[in-house]
């Protein structure tokens, strides 16, 4: 970014209706401040045909399309990682005007202070939207199933245990007659959601033809099409993190608060993508569960779980999920399928 650095720097605080901006000259003096309506037409009127500028904006709901638009207009765009800039997010004098100026000053001084990130392409974003839409329908289905089970319990009954896919058929006979009027609409909604989720899962299955790396990741036990596709489309590029830092990037590494002789044991940071983290935990539960096939990863996790203590099993699941995140990243970069018992490097050479 240094050799072709624009003379003008803009901090752009994106809002749902209006976005505030602050323009700095080469001497880092404020030349102009104001706000723009958060629409494509308004951004075009303001930035199209202007001298090339360095524009800094925080990642958020509007940042993908705004960053693509501003780049198409010839500007240098820096998308700041909002989680990494506490000077803005935790400021005691936080407001849209100050945020825009702070973004501009960081970008003018050293863009690395903004922990810049790159948004995925429009095509990849649309594929990720499919996964996110499916996740929303699954949550809605779970809510309806739980609501119906609760209604039946309140009437003194109990619905049989079964999969959500077979739920509308299996439980119908167990619903008390006094609840028929309210239960039938819920069953119909659950059946409709089942069909919609099945349709989306078929579309997700086909993503493997466009992203060959999904097939590689699916060779890991417990990693199905949804987990593999979510991993690939969320990280977007295998070089977004090193193999070992993939777990930390997804919030599966314990947080740190070391100072002097004090180094307390903390829980996992839970930063990064929450949905992908939950999927990796589900995969880890399968690997350690009764149906998980034998592998070095399973043996390592089971040994950790048997180390004692009430929380040993939960810690083992998180630890396996973290190792799984690292393993998937390594497989993506190398293109190699999963090995249940990988050979040490020296043994391979021998």
N, C-alpha and C positions, 0 to 999 in steps of 0.2 A: 504493500500500500504506500510505501514511501516515495518511490520514484515518480509516480503519477498522481501524487497527492493534490487534490483540488485546493484552490486558495480559500474558498468559502466552506464553512462547516455549519450544518443545521442539526439541531436537536429537535426531534419530533415526538411529542407525547401523544400517543394515539388514544382517542376516546371513542365511545360508541356513536355519539352524534357529532362531536366536534373534536378536532385535534389541535393542540397548541404547538407552536414552533418558535425556535429562537435561532437567529442567524448571526454567526460570528465571522469577522473578517480574519485575514492572515495574522493580525496582531492580537487575536482572541478578544476583540472588543465587540460588544453587542451592537449590531447594525439595525436589526429589525426584530420585532416580536409580534405575535398575533395568533389568530386561530383560523382553522380551515374546516369546512364541513367535511365529515368523514365519508366522502363519496368519491368514486373514480373520476367523475366529471370535475369536481372541485380540485382534486389533486392535480389533474391534468392542467387545469387553468393556471394553477399556481407554479408548477414546476416545469411544464413543457416549454421548450425553447429557451430556458434559462441557462446561464453559464454552469458548466459541470460543477456539482457540489458533493461534498461528503455528508451524507445524511445518516444520523444515528437514531434508531428507534428501538423500543423494548419489544421483545417477543410477546405475543398475545393473540387474541382472536383475530385481529385485523392485520397483524404483521405479515402473514404469508402473501396475501394479495397485494398489499401496499408495497412491500419490498420488491415483488416482481414487477409491479407497475413502474416504480421509480427507476429500477435498473433498465427497463425498456426505454425510458426517457433519457438514458445516458448518464445517470448519476451513480456515484459510488455509495453503496448502501451497506451499513453495518447494523446487524440485528443483535441487540444486546441481550444477554441471558439475565432475565430479571431476578433469578435466584442468587446471582453472584454479585449483585451491586447493592449491597446493604446501605451504601452512602445515599442512595436514592430511595429505596423501598422502606428504609427505617429512619429516614430523616425526620427531625422534629418540626421542620417547616415545609412539610410535603404538600405541594399543590401542583396543578398542571403546568403553570408558568415556570416554577422553579425546577420541576422535573425536566422540562424541555431544555432549560439552560444547562442543567447538570449534564444531560446527555451530550449536548454540544461541546461542553468543556472537556469531558472525558475523551470524546472522539477527536478533538483538536489536539489534545496532549498526547495520549497514547491509547489507541483503540483496544489494546489488549486488556485495559482496565475494565472494559465492558464484557469480557469473556464472550466474544462474538460467536455466533452459531450460524449455520446455513440451513435454510428451509429446504425441504424436499421439493421435487418437481411437482407440477400440477397432476400428472398421471399417478405418481406414487401417493400423493395426498388423497386423490379420489379412491384409490385402492384401500388406503388406511381408513377413509371415511366408511367404507363398506364394513370393515372390521368393527369400527366404533359403533355403527348403527346396529350390528348384530349384538354387541355387548349391551346396548341399551334395551333391546327387545328381550334379551335373556334376563336382565334385571327386572323388567316389567313382568315377565312370566313368573319369576320367583316370588315377586310381591303378591301376585294374584293367587298362586298356589298356597302361600303361607296364610293369606287372608282367608281363603276357603277352609283350610285346616282349622284355623282359629274359630271360625263361625260354627263348624261342626262340633268342636270341643265344647263351646259354650252351650250347645244344646244337649250335651251329654253323650255325644257320639265320638267316633274316632275313624279317620280315613286310613286305609291300608298304605303301607310303604310301597312305593313304586317309582319308576323313573318319571321325569316330567313329560317325556314324550308319550308315555302310555297313560298318564294321569287322567285326561278327560274321559277315557273309556273305563279304566279300572275302578275309579272311585264313585262313579255315578250311582251304583246300586247301594253304596254305603251312606248316601246322603239322606238324613231324616226328611220325611215328607213335609214337615213344617218349614224347611229351608229351601224347598224346590224352587220357589219363585225367585229367590235371590241367588241361588247357587247355579242355576242353568245359564244365566248370562255370563257368569265368571268362567264356567266350563267352556262355553263357546268362544270366549276371548282367548282362553289358554290354547284351545285347539287351533284357532287362527294364528296365534303367535308361533305355535309349533310349525305350521306350514311355512310361515314367513322365515323363520330361523333356518329351517331345512333348505329353503331356496337360497338364502344367503350363504349357507355353508357349502352348497354346490358351487357357488360363484367363487368362494374363497379357495376351494379345492383346485379350481382352474388357474389360480394365480401362479401355481407351480410351473406352468408352461411359460410364463413371462419372466419369472425369477427362478432360474435353475438352482440357486443356493437354497431355496426352500426345501427342495428334495433332499439335499445333503443334510440339512438340519433335522429332517424328519426321520433319519436313521437312528436317532437317539430314542430309547424307550421313554414313553410318556410325552414325547413332543409330536403332537399332531399337526394338521394343516393350519389350525388357528394360531397355535403357539408359534410355529415356525414363521408364518406370514407376518404375525404381529412383531416378532423379533426383527425380521429383515426390514419391514417398512417403518418401524419406530426408530431403529438406529440409522437407517437409510444407507449408510456407507460403512464398510468394515473398518475403515481407518478413522472413524469418529472417536475411537478410543483404542488403547492397547488391549491385548488379551486380558491382562491381569486387572486393568482398571474398569473392565466392562461391568463387573459386579458392583463396584463403587458408583459407577455412572448411573446404575439403575437403583441405587439406594439400598443395596443388600450388604454393604459393609458397615461395621460398627462405626458410629460417629467418634470424633476425636475432640478432646478438650484438654490437651496436654500443656502444662505450664510449670516450669521448674521441676520439682520432684513430684508434682501432682499429675497423675495420669489415670483418671477414673475410668472404669469400665462402663461404656455406654451401649445403648441399644442401636440397632441399625438406623442409618440416617433417614431412610424412606424418602430420599430425593428422587428425581427422575420420574419416569412414567409409572404411575400407580397400577394401571391395568396390566401392563406387561409384567410387572413385579408379581402381581397376584397369579398370573398364568404360570410363571416359573415356579412359584411356590406349589401350585397344583401339580405340576410335573414332578417336582421333588417328592411330593406325597405319594405319587404313583410309584416312583422309583424305589421308595422305602417301604411301600405297601406290600401286601401279600401276593399281589400279581406281578410285581416288578421282577423282571428277569435278572439273573445273577450277573454282576459286573463289578469292576473295581470301584466304581463310584457308589454303588449300592452297599458294598461291604464297608467302605469308608464311612458312609453315613450311618449304617447300623452300629458300627463300633462306637461312633460318636454318641448315638442315642442311648447306648447301654452303659455310658460312662457314669451314670448315677445322677440323682437329683430330679426334682419334679419337672424342671423345664428342659431337661436334656433332650427329649424328643423334639420339642419345638425348636430348640437351637439347632438340632441336627437337620431339620427340614430347611431352615433358613440357610444353613451352611451348604447344604446340597444345592439349593437354588442358586446360591452365589457361585459355586463351582460350575453349575450348569450354564450360567450366564457366560462365564469365562470359556468353557468348553465350546459352546455354540459359536462364540466369536472366533475362536481358533479354527474351528471347522470351516467357517465361512471364508476366512482368509486363505486357508490351505486347500479347500475343496475336497478334503478327505472325509470319508464317512466315519461313523462312530465305531470305535473298537471297544468291545466289552472289557478286554484286558490288554491295554496297549503295552507293547514291548519297550523296555528301557532303551535309550539310544545306544548304549554300549553293547547291549545284547544283540541289537539289530546289526551293528557293524560286525560283531563276531560271527 
